[in-house]
Amino acid sequence: NAGVTQTPKFRVLKTGQSMTLLCAQDMNHEYMYWYRQDPGMGLRLIHYSVGEGTTAKGEVPDGYNVSRLKKQNFLLGLESAAPSQTSVYFCASSLRLAGGYNEQFFGPGTRLTVL
Amino acid sequence: DQQVKQNSPSLSVQEGRISILNCDYTNSMFDYFLWYKKYPAEGPTFLISISSIKDKNEDGRFTVFLNKSAKHLSLHIVPSQPGDSAVYFCAASLAGGTSYGKLTFGQGTILTVHP
């Protein structure tokens, strides 16, 4: 099993450009999440999905869109990149368990720089 | 408002000694807590967790303690090894299925274990 994979690993964008980050998981997990990690801020939830065809906003959703057309894939889009979106982006997935207690499995991250 | 806080940005420990990493939270509705470990250029990996009905959970060299009245948890690593050098994040989750496993992370503590 590959677990959670992310594409690309690195990307440099100019302000105003758009891009899509791809996350794929092969563990048949229901839940998927996108986080960003910034120095001194920990990981902050951008958007999440509780199943195929569903998405919801997290803590810092502005400037991002997501789609979950297939259960195994979760896409994060930046329509018009801004320097404030320079960050490391992590995708995670987890099982749906009673009571909401679950461990999230993380991908290796995508380092994005917006100039 | 940071609901989960790790007030020590870094910790340095000698090999073989105990490492104690601390985490405080403000939301009394949190009832499941996790510790993640992160190496550079990798995604976080799950280390250990504790439910609010317990005050201690042990897994090998790692023990997590929870003090609900103080809204404080700590991770003890005994004995510490150079391979434990990493960033450690604590995270918290709300109870119930509608929380969808969403995690709120602390800022992280960089642990360095010297040989």
Interface residues (C-beta under 8 A of the other chain):
Chain A: V4 Y31 Y33 Y35 G40 M41 G42 L43 R44 L45 Y48 V50 A56 G58 F90 A92 S94 R96 L97 A98 G99 G100 Y101 N102 E103 Q104 F105 F106 G107 P108 G109
Chain B: V4 Q6 P9 Y32 L34 Y36 A41 E42 G43 P44 T45 F46 S49 S51 F89 A91 S93 L94 A95 G96 G97 T98 S99 Y100 G101 K102 L103 T104 F105 G106 Q107 G108
